[in-house]
Amino acid sequence: MVTTTAVVLCGGESRRFGSDKTRADLDGLPVLDTLLSSLPAGWDVLCVGPERPTGREAVRWTREDPPGGGPVAGLAAALAVVDTPVTVLLGGDMPHAGPVAAELAAHLDDVPDADAVAGVDGEGHVQPLLAAYRTSALRAALPETPAGTPLRRLLDGLLIEPRPVEGRASQDIDTPEDLQRARRHVVPRLAP
């Protein structure tokens, strides 16, 4: 039985990047595919944004209402179709988040009183887009009108277990310079 759904938000406008950052090339793969390929094979994967082909099989797609309504609107659209007890929320521009996301989801079992286990980056910021949530708690925290609601406000009503993450797991691609930094740190893949 599948117990975890990865909800990947990839419908933003990428204003600072200048084009869809999730489609940018990172070592021969789009940024989004780099993330999707690192998620556990047994997880359900639901992307929120304009549908496109990916290298991962069985990716489902949905759209936020209204399109461009922000991350909480995207999350609301996703939660309408999630049927697993755990939801891992990720930004589609976080190519190296997959392995840490799996650790956060596993740690949720160790903290039965917490609503979520969220990554904390090297600067001490809780990362709501690098977190494992109990789906029921996340649904209960959704505002009546999710469009335009800041994601951090959604966390106000949840009991969050912070978990420091190291390395590039919390790195996101917001600008062309971020992409260049990520390209310099890509681990070469072995030839088949």
Buried (B, 14 or more C-beta within 10 A) or exposed (E): EEEBBBBBBBBBEBEEBEEBBBBBEBBEBBBBBBBBBBBBEEBBBBBBBEEBEBEBEEBBBBBBEEBEBBBBBBBBBBBEEBEBBBBBBBBBBBBBBBEBBBBBBBBBEEBEEBBBBBBBBEEEEBBBBBBBBBBEBBBEBBBEEBBEBEBEEBBEEBEBBBBEBEEBBBBBBBBBEBBEEBEEEBEEEEEE
